[in-house]
Amino acid sequence: MKKSFNYKLVGKMFVWSTEAGSWHFVPISKKVGQMIKDKFAKNSRGFGSLPVEVTIGKTVWKTSIFPEKTSGSYILPVKAMVRKAEKIEAGDEIEFSVTINI
């Protein structure tokens, strides 16, 4: 039987650019990131990622969160489809929830 762990968060969306393109992310707070690491590190996949289900506004999708070395927490990628549907952009404070199913 799977268990679900849900975290309600707020973070400021930012853009990370490289020669290969730009990506939009929302950081997960250090406190919650540490709780997630403590509970789920053993379930991580490539690059230390963890599969999650995310809700922003009325939009729900499956993705992964990724470890972020500078903060010691995780970052959540936010796809263009979600940004468009929820009318959000870099610099916006985003309320979101992350659900981890194990």
N, CA, C and O atoms as a MOPAC input file, in Angstrom:
PM7 MOZYME 1SCF
protein

 N      0.84500 1    -1.18500 1     0.00000 1
 C      0.00000 1     0.00000 1     0.00000 1
 C      0.89000 1     1.24900 1     0.00000 1
 O      1.79700 1     1.37500 1     0.82300 1
 N      0.62400 1     2.15600 1    -0.92000 1
 C      1.41400 1     3.38500 1    -1.00900 1
 C      0.94800 1     4.40200 1     0.01400 1
 O     -0.23300 1     4.47400 1     0.35500 1
 N      1.90700 1     5.19200 1     0.49800 1
 C      1.60800 1     6.30600 1     1.38700 1
 C      1.89300 1     7.59000 1     0.64400 1
 O      2.80200 1     7.64300 1    -0.18500 1
 N      1.11600 1     8.64000 1     0.93600 1
 C      1.32900 1     9.95400 1     0.33200 1
 C      1.76800 1    10.93500 1     1.39700 1
 O      1.22400 1    10.96300 1     2.50100 1
 N      2.75400 1    11.73600 1     1.05400 1
 C      3.23300 1    12.80300 1     1.92900 1
 C      3.09700 1    14.10400 1     1.15500 1
 O      3.67500 1    14.25300 1     0.07900 1
 N      2.33100 1    15.04800 1     1.70200 1
 C      2.05100 1    16.29900 1     1.00700 1
 C      2.67600 1    17.46800 1     1.75200 1
 O      2.55900 1    17.57500 1     2.97300 1
 N      3.34000 1    18.34200 1     1.00600 1
 C      3.96900 1    19.52900 1     1.56100 1
 C      3.41200 1    20.75100 1     0.85100 1
 O      3.45500 1    20.82800 1    -0.37600 1
 N      2.88500 1    21.71200 1     1.61400 1
 C      2.38400 1    22.96800 1     1.05800 1
 C      3.47400 1    24.01100 1     1.22500 1
 O      3.99400 1    24.20700 1     2.32400 1
 N      3.82300 1    24.68800 1     0.12100 1
 C      4.97900 1    25.56800 1     0.10100 1
 C      4.70000 1    26.88000 1    -0.61600 1
 O      3.70200 1    27.02600 1    -1.32100 1
 N      5.60700 1    27.82800 1    -0.42000 1
 C      5.61000 1    29.09700 1    -1.14100 1
 C      7.04700 1    29.35900 1    -1.54600 1
 O      7.96100 1    29.17800 1    -0.74200 1
 N      7.25600 1    29.78100 1    -2.77700 1
 C      8.60400 1    30.10100 1    -3.23300 1
 C      8.55800 1    31.05200 1    -4.40700 1
 O      7.54200 1    31.15700 1    -5.09300 1
 N      9.66200 1    31.74900 1    -4.63700 1
 C      9.74900 1    32.70600 1    -5.73800 1
 C     10.36800 1    32.01800 1    -6.95600 1
 O     11.49000 1    31.51400 1    -6.90000 1
 N      9.60900 1    32.00900 1    -8.06100 1
 C     10.07800 1    31.36200 1    -9.27700 1
 C     11.25700 1    32.13900 1    -9.86300 1
 O     11.26400 1    33.37000 1    -9.88000 1
 N     12.26600 1    31.38200 1   -10.34700 1
 C     13.43400 1    31.99700 1   -10.96800 1
 C     13.77800 1    31.27100 1   -12.25700 1
 O     13.32300 1    30.15300 1   -12.49600 1
 N     14.58800 1    31.92200 1   -13.08700 1
 C     15.03200 1    31.34900 1   -14.34800 1
 C     16.50100 1    30.97300 1   -14.22000 1
 O     17.30500 1    31.74100 1   -13.69100 1
 N     16.83800 1    29.80200 1   -14.70100 1
 C     18.22300 1    29.36400 1   -14.77800 1
 C     18.53600 1    29.18000 1   -16.25300 1
 O     17.89600 1    28.37200 1   -16.92600 1
 N     19.51200 1    29.92100 1   -16.76200 1
 C     19.84200 1    29.88200 1   -18.18400 1
 C     21.22000 1    29.29100 1   -18.41500 1
 O     22.15500 1    29.51700 1   -17.64700 1
 N     21.32000 1    28.52700 1   -19.49700 1
 C     22.59500 1    27.98500 1   -19.95600 1
 C     22.62500 1    28.14700 1   -21.47000 1
 O     21.67600 1    28.65700 1   -22.06500 1
 N     23.70000 1    27.71900 1   -22.08100 1
 C     23.77600 1    27.76300 1   -23.54200 1
 C     22.70000 1    26.87700 1   -24.17200 1
 O     22.26200 1    27.13300 1   -25.29400 1
 N     22.28100 1    25.84800 1   -23.46200 1
 C     21.29000 1    24.90200 1   -23.98400 1
 C     19.85600 1    25.42100 1   -23.84700 1
 O     18.94500 1    24.85100 1   -24.44800 1
 N     19.63600 1    26.47900 1   -23.07900 1
 C     18.28600 1    27.01500 1   -22.91600 1
 C     18.05100 1    27.53100 1   -21.51900 1
 O     18.96800 1    27.63100 1   -20.70400 1
 N     16.79400 1    27.85800 1   -21.25800 1
 C     16.39900 1    28.39700 1   -19.95600 1
 C     15.33100 1    27.51500 1   -19.33400 1
 O     14.48400 1    26.95100 1   -20.02700 1
 N     15.38900 1    27.40700 1   -18.01000 1
 C     14.40900 1    26.63500 1   -17.26000 1
 C     13.89000 1    27.47200 1   -16.10600 1
 O     14.62000 1    28.28400 1   -15.53700 1
 N     12.63200 1    27.27100 1   -15.76600 1
 C     12.01100 1    27.96800 1   -14.63800 1
 C     11.90100 1    26.99200 1   -13.46900 1
 O     11.48300 1    25.84600 1   -13.63300 1
 N     12.28200 1    27.47000 1   -12.29300 1
 C     12.25000 1    26.64300 1   -11.08800 1
 C     11.63500 1    27.41900 1    -9.93100 1
 O     11.62100 1    28.65000 1    -9.92100 1
 N     11.13000 1    26.66900 1    -8.96100 1
 C     10.71900 1    27.22400 1    -7.67600 1
 C     11.51000 1    26.46100 1    -6.61800 1
 O     11.52100 1    25.23000 1    -6.63300 1
 N     12.17500 1    27.17100 1    -5.69500 1
 C     12.93100 1    26.47700 1    -4.65800 1
 C     12.01500 1    25.90800 1    -3.57600 1
 O     10.95100 1    26.45600 1    -3.28800 1
 N     12.44500 1    24.81900 1    -2.99700 1
 C     11.76800 1    24.23500 1    -1.83900 1
 C     12.55600 1    24.69100 1    -0.61600 1
 O     13.78400 1    24.60500 1    -0.60200 1
 N     11.86100 1    25.17300 1     0.40400 1
 C     12.53300 1    25.71700 1     1.58800 1
 C     13.50600 1    24.69900 1     2.18300 1
 O     13.31300 1    23.48900 1     2.06200 1
 N     14.56100 1    25.21800 1     2.83300 1
 C     15.56500 1    24.34400 1     3.45800 1
 C     14.93900 1    23.39400 1     4.46200 1
 O     15.27900 1    22.21200 1     4.50700 1
 N     14.01900 1    23.91600 1     5.27100 1
 C     13.38700 1    23.10400 1     6.31600 1
 C     12.64100 1    21.91500 1     5.70400 1
 O     12.81800 1    20.77300 1     6.13000 1
 N     11.81300 1    22.19500 1     4.70800 1
 C     11.04700 1    21.11500 1     4.06700 1
 C     11.98600 1    20.21500 1     3.26600 1
 O     11.82500 1    18.99400 1     3.25800 1
 N     12.96500 1    20.81800 1     2.59600 1
 C     13.93800 1    20.02800 1     1.84000 1
 C     14.65800 1    19.02200 1     2.71800 1
 O     14.88500 1    17.88400 1     2.30700 1
 N     15.01800 1    19.43500 1     3.92200 1
 C     15.69600 1    18.52100 1     4.84700 1
 C     14.76100 1    17.39700 1     5.28300 1
 O     15.18400 1    16.24600 1     5.39300 1
 N     13.48900 1    17.72600 1     5.53300 1
 C     12.51800 1    16.68200 1     5.90400 1
 C     12.36600 1    15.68000 1     4.76500 1
 O     12.32800 1    14.47000 1     4.99300 1
 N     12.27900 1    16.19100 1     3.53400 1
 C     12.14700 1    15.31000 1     2.37000 1
 C     13.39100 1    14.42700 1     2.24000 1
 O     13.27800 1    13.22100 1     2.01800 1
 N     14.56300 1    15.02000 1     2.37600 1
 C     15.81600 1    14.26400 1     2.28100 1
 C     15.86200 1    13.15600 1     3.32800 1
 O     16.19800 1    12.01100 1     3.02300 1
 N     15.52000 1    13.51100 1     4.57200 1
 C     15.56100 1    12.53800 1     5.66900 1
 C     14.63400 1    11.35500 1     5.40900 1
 O     14.98500 1    10.21300 1     5.70600 1
 N     13.44400 1    11.62300 1     4.85100 1
 C     12.45600 1    10.55700 1     4.63300 1
 C     12.65500 1     9.79300 1     3.34000 1
 O     12.39400 1     8.59100 1     3.28800 1
 N     13.11800 1    10.47600 1     2.27800 1
 C     13.03000 1     9.88300 1     0.94000 1
 C     14.33300 1     9.73500 1     0.18000 1
 O     14.31000 1     9.25900 1    -0.95500 1
 N     15.46500 1    10.11600 1     0.74700 1
 C     16.74100 1    10.03800 1     0.01100 1
 C     16.97900 1     8.64300 1    -0.56700 1
 O     17.53000 1     8.50200 1    -1.65900 1
 N     16.56800 1     7.63700 1     0.15600 1
 C     16.77400 1     6.25600 1    -0.30900 1
 C     15.93900 1     5.93400 1    -1.55300 1
 O     16.20700 1     4.94000 1    -2.22900 1
 N     14.93400 1     6.75600 1    -1.86600 1
 C     14.08000 1     6.55100 1    -3.03200 1
 C     14.50600 1     7.39900 1    -4.23200 1
 O     13.82000 1     7.42000 1    -5.25400 1
 N     15.64500 1     8.10100 1    -4.10700 1
 C     16.03400 1     9.01600 1    -5.18100 1
 C     16.43900 1     8.25500 1    -6.44300 1
 O     16.82100 1     7.08600 1    -6.41000 1
 N     16.33200 1     8.98500 1    -7.55700 1
 C     16.66800 1     8.43200 1    -8.87800 1
 C     17.86100 1     9.19800 1    -9.42900 1
 O     18.62900 1     9.78300 1    -8.66600 1
 N     18.02000 1     9.19900 1   -10.74300 1
 C     19.13100 1     9.88100 1   -11.39600 1
 C     19.28000 1    11.31900 1   -10.94600 1
 O     18.29200 1    12.04100 1   -10.81400 1
 N     20.51000 1    11.73400 1   -10.71100 1
 C     20.85100 1    13.08700 1   -10.25100 1
 C     20.27000 1    13.38700 1    -8.87000 1
 O     20.22400 1    14.55100 1    -8.47300 1
 N     19.82500 1    12.37000 1    -8.12700 1
 C     19.25200 1    12.58100 1    -6.80100 1
 C     17.80900 1    13.04800 1    -6.83600 1
 O     17.27200 1    13.49800 1    -5.82400 1
 N     17.17200 1    12.94000 1    -8.01600 1
 C     15.79300 1    13.42200 1    -8.16500 1
 C     14.79000 1    12.51900 1    -7.45400 1
 O     15.04000 1    11.33500 1    -7.22600 1
 N     13.65500 1    13.11000 1    -7.11500 1
 C     12.54600 1    12.36700 1    -6.51000 1
 C     11.28100 1    12.62900 1    -7.31200 1
 O     10.95800 1    13.78700 1    -7.57800 1
 N     10.55300 1    11.58100 1    -7.70700 1
 C      9.30700 1    11.78400 1    -8.43800 1
 C      8.23400 1    12.36300 1    -7.51200 1
 O      8.08800 1    11.93400 1    -6.36700 1
 N      7.49100 1    13.34100 1    -8.02700 1
 C      6.46000 1    14.01600 1    -7.22700 1
 C      5.24000 1    14.33600 1    -8.09500 1
 O      5.30000 1    14.30600 1    -9.32400 1
 N      4.14200 1    14.64100 1    -7.41900 1
 C      2.97200 1    15.22200 1    -8.07200 1
 C      2.84000 1    16.62900 1    -7.50300 1
 O      2.90300 1    16.82300 1    -6.28900 1
 N      2.65800 1    17.60100 1    -8.37600 1
 C      2.65400 1    19.00000 1    -7.97700 1
 C      1.32400 1    19.64300 1    -8.32800 1
 O      0.72000 1    19.33400 1    -9.35500 1
 N      0.87400 1    20.54300 1    -7.46000 1
 C     -0.31300 1    21.34200 1    -7.73400 1
 C      0.04400 1    22.81400 1    -7.59700 1
 O      0.55100 1    23.24900 1    -6.56300 1
 N     -0.22600 1    23.57100 1    -8.64300 1
 C     -0.16100 1    25.03100 1    -8.60500 1
 C     -1.51200 1    25.50700 1    -9.11200 1
 O     -1.87900 1    25.23600 1   -10.25500 1
 N     -2.25000 1    26.21100 1    -8.27300 1
 C     -3.59000 1    26.64500 1    -8.66000 1
 C     -4.45800 1    25.44800 1    -8.98500 1
 O     -4.65400 1    24.56900 1    -8.14500 1
 N     -4.98600 1    25.41000 1   -10.22000 1
 C     -5.83300 1    24.30100 1   -10.65500 1
 C     -5.06300 1    23.27600 1   -11.48100 1
 O     -5.63400 1    22.28600 1   -11.93900 1
 N     -3.77100 1    23.51200 1   -11.67000 1
 C     -2.95300 1    22.63600 1   -12.50800 1
 C     -2.22700 1    21.60100 1   -11.65600 1
 O     -1.56000 1    21.93400 1   -10.67600 1
 N     -2.37000 1    20.34200 1   -12.05200 1
 C     -1.72700 1    19.21800 1   -11.36400 1
 C     -0.92000 1    18.44700 1   -12.40500 1
 O     -1.42500 1    18.15000 1   -13.48800 1
 N      0.33700 1    18.12100 1   -12.07900 1
 C      1.14600 1    17.34000 1   -13.00000 1
 C      2.19300 1    16.54400 1   -12.24200 1
 O      2.47900 1    16.81000 1   -11.07500 1
 N      2.76400 1    15.54900 1   -12.94100 1
 C      3.82900 1    14.72900 1   -12.36400 1
 C      5.16100 1    15.18900 1   -12.93400 1
 O      5.28500 1    15.45900 1   -14.12900 1
 N      6.14600 1    15.27400 1   -12.06400 1
 C      7.48900 1    15.68800 1   -12.43500 1
 C      8.44900 1    15.14500 1   -11.39100 1
 O      8.11900 1    14.19400 1   -10.68300 1
 N      9.61400 1    15.72500 1   -11.28900 1
 C     10.58100 1    15.36400 1   -10.25300 1
 C     11.14700 1    16.63300 1    -9.64400 1
 O     11.22300 1    17.67100 1   -10.30100 1
 N     11.54400 1    16.54000 1    -8.38300 1
 C     12.30200 1    17.62700 1    -7.76600 1
 C     13.76000 1    17.19700 1    -7.78400 1
 O     14.07400 1    16.00700 1    -7.75800 1
 N     14.65800 1    18.20100 1    -7.83000 1
 C     16.07800 1    17.93000 1    -7.96200 1
 C     16.85000 1    18.58500 1    -6.83100 1
 O     16.50300 1    19.68800 1    -6.40700 1
 N     17.90400 1    17.92000 1    -6.33000 1
 C     18.72200 1    18.53000 1    -5.28200 1
 C     19.39900 1    19.79700 1    -5.81200 1
 O     19.78800 1    19.87000 1    -6.97800 1
 N     19.52700 1    20.77500 1    -4.94300 1
 C     20.17300 1    22.03900 1    -5.29200 1
 C     21.31600 1    22.22900 1    -4.30700 1
 O     21.08200 1    22.44500 1    -3.11800 1
 N     22.54300 1    22.15200 1    -4.78800 1
 C     23.72500 1    22.11500 1    -3.91300 1
 C     23.89700 1    23.36600 1    -3.06000 1
 O     24.25200 1    23.25700 1    -1.88700 1
 N     23.65800 1    24.53800 1    -3.61100 1
 C     23.90000 1    25.78100 1    -2.87700 1
 C     23.05600 1    25.86800 1    -1.61200 1
 O     23.56400 1    26.22000 1    -0.54700 1
 N     21.76600 1    25.54800 1    -1.72600 1
 C     20.86100 1    25.65300 1    -0.57000 1
 C     20.83300 1    24.36900 1     0.25400 1
 O     20.46700 1    24.39000 1     1.42900 1
 N     21.22000 1    23.24800 1    -0.36400 1
 C     21.11600 1    21.96300 1     0.31500 1
 C     19.69900 1    21.42500 1     0.31100 1
 O     19.39700 1    20.45700 1     1.00900 1
 N     18.82300 1    22.04900 1    -0.47600 1
 C     17.42900 1    21.63000 1    -0.54300 1
 C     17.14000 1    21.06500 1    -1.93600 1
 O     17.98800 1    20.39900 1    -2.52900 1
 N     15.94500 1    21.33400 1    -2.44700 1
 C     15.52400 1    20.87300 1    -3.76800 1
 C     14.96100 1    22.05200 1    -4.55300 1
 O     14.59700 1    23.08500 1    -3.98900 1
 N     14.90000 1    21.86700 1    -5.87900 1
 C     14.21400 1    22.81800 1    -6.75000 1
 C     13.18900 1    22.05700 1    -7.57900 1
 O     13.36900 1    20.88500 1    -7.91100 1
 N     12.11200 1    22.75600 1    -7.90000 1
 C     11.01000 1    22.19700 1    -8.67200 1
 C     10.96500 1    22.86400 1   -10.03800 1
 O     10.77800 1    24.07800 1   -10.11100 1
 N     11.13200 1    22.10200 1   -11.13600 1
 C     10.99200 1    22.69300 1   -12.46400 1
 C      9.51100 1    22.96400 1   -12.76100 1
 O      8.64500 1    22.15800 1   -12.42300 1
 N      9.23100 1    24.10800 1   -13.39700 1
 C      7.85200 1    24.47800 1   -13.73300 1
 C      7.77100 1    24.63600 1   -15.25100 1
 O      8.35800 1    25.55700 1   -15.81800 1
 N      7.03800 1    23.73100 1   -15.90100 1
 C      6.93400 1    23.71000 1   -17.35100 1
 C      6.17600 1    24.92700 1   -17.88800 1
 O      5.37500 1    25.54600 1   -17.18800 1
 N      6.45500 1    25.24500 1   -19.15200 1
 C      5.79600 1    26.36900 1   -19.82400 1
 C      4.27700 1    26.20800 1   -19.79800 1
 O      3.55800 1    27.18700 1   -19.59600 1
 N      3.78200 1    24.99300 1   -19.99900 1
 C      2.33900 1    24.74100 1   -20.00500 1
 C      1.70400 1    25.17400 1   -18.68000 1
 O      0.61700 1    25.75200 1   -18.66300 1
 N      2.39000 1    24.89000 1   -17.57700 1
 C      1.88200 1    25.24500 1   -16.24800 1
 C      1.95300 1    26.75800 1   -16.04800 1
 O      1.00100 1    27.36500 1   -15.55800 1
 N      3.07400 1    27.36400 1   -16.42500 1
 C      3.22800 1    28.81700 1   -16.27400 1
 C      2.15200 1    29.55600 1   -17.05800 1
 O      1.58200 1    30.53500 1   -16.57500 1
 N      1.88200 1    29.08400 1   -18.26400 1
 C      0.85200 1    29.71800 1   -19.09800 1
 C     -0.54100 1    29.53200 1   -18.49300 1
 O     -1.31300 1    30.48500 1   -18.39900 1
 N     -0.85400 1    28.31000 1   -18.08800 1
 C     -2.19000 1    28.01400 1   -17.53800 1
 C     -2.45600 1    28.80200 1   -16.26000 1
 O     -3.58300 1    29.23500 1   -16.02000 1
 N     -1.42100 1    28.98900 1   -15.43900 1
 C     -1.59300 1    29.66200 1   -14.14900 1
 C     -1.18000 1    31.14000 1   -14.18400 1
 O     -1.24100 1    31.83400 1   -13.17000 1
 N     -0.75700 1    31.61100 1   -15.37000 1
 C     -0.36500 1    33.01900 1   -15.55500 1
 C      0.70300 1    33.44600 1   -14.53600 1
 O      0.56300 1    34.45500 1   -13.84600 1
 N      1.77100 1    32.64200 1   -14.46800 1
 C      2.87500 1    32.93700 1   -13.54600 1
 C      4.16400 1    33.09100 1   -14.34100 1
 O      4.30900 1    32.54400 1   -15.43400 1
 N      5.09800 1    33.84600 1   -13.77000 1
 C      6.37900 1    34.05100 1   -14.43200 1
 C      7.48200 1    34.23500 1   -13.40200 1
 O      7.22100 1    34.34000 1   -12.20400 1
 N      8.71500 1    34.27400 1   -13.88700 1
 C      9.86700 1    34.45300 1   -13.01400 1
 C      9.67900 1    35.69100 1   -12.15400 1
 O      9.22900 1    36.73100 1   -12.63400 1
 N     10.03000 1    35.57000 1   -10.87200 1
 C      9.87600 1    36.66600 1    -9.92100 1
 C      8.59200 1    36.58900 1    -9.11600 1
 O      8.47800 1    37.25000 1    -8.08400 1
 N      7.61100 1    35.79100 1    -9.56700 1
 C      6.34200 1    35.64700 1    -8.84200 1
 C      6.50900 1    34.71900 1    -7.63700 1
 O      7.21400 1    33.71300 1    -7.70600 1
 N      5.84500 1    35.07800 1    -6.52600 1
 C      5.74700 1    34.18300 1    -5.37200 1
 C      4.66800 1    33.15600 1    -5.70700 1
 O      3.53400 1    33.51900 1    -6.02100 1
 N      5.01800 1    31.89900 1    -5.64000 1
 C      4.12400 1    30.81400 1    -6.04700 1
 C      3.72900 1    29.98500 1    -4.82300 1
 O      4.58500 1    29.57100 1    -4.04200 1
 N      2.43700 1    29.75100 1    -4.66800 1
 C      1.95000 1    28.78100 1    -3.67400 1
 C      1.77500 1    27.47400 1    -4.40000 1
 O      1.13700 1    27.42300 1    -5.45200 1
 N      2.34000 1    26.40300 1    -3.84500 1
 C      2.25600 1    25.11400 1    -4.50900 1
 C      2.29900 1    23.99300 1    -3.48300 1
 O      2.70900 1    24.19100 1    -2.34000 1
 N      1.86700 1    22.81200 1    -3.91300 1
 C      1.99900 1    21.65400 1    -3.05100 1
 C      2.72500 1    20.55600 1    -3.80700 1
 O      2.57000 1    20.39800 1    -5.01800 1
 N      3.51800 1    19.80500 1    -3.06700 1
 C      4.30200 1    18.69600 1    -3.60800 1
 C      3.86200 1    17.44500 1    -2.86400 1
 O      3.87500 1    17.40900 1    -1.63400 1
 N      3.47600 1    16.42600 1    -3.61000 1
 C      3.07500 1    15.15600 1    -3.00800 1
 C      4.06200 1    14.08100 1    -3.42700 1
 O      4.35700 1    13.91700 1    -4.61100 1
 N      4.56600 1    13.35500 1    -2.44800 1
 C      5.47900 1    12.24200 1    -2.69500 1
 C      4.73900 1    10.98000 1    -2.31300 1
 O      4.24500 1    10.85000 1    -1.19300 1
 N      4.66500 1    10.04100 1    -3.25800 1
 C      3.99300 1     8.75900 1    -3.02500 1
 C      5.04500 1     7.66500 1    -2.93400 1
 O      5.86200 1     7.48800 1    -3.83700 1
 N      5.00700 1     6.93100 1    -1.81900 1
 C      5.94000 1     5.80300 1    -1.67900 1
 C      5.16900 1     4.54700 1    -1.33700 1
 O      5.76400 1     3.48200 1    -1.17500 1

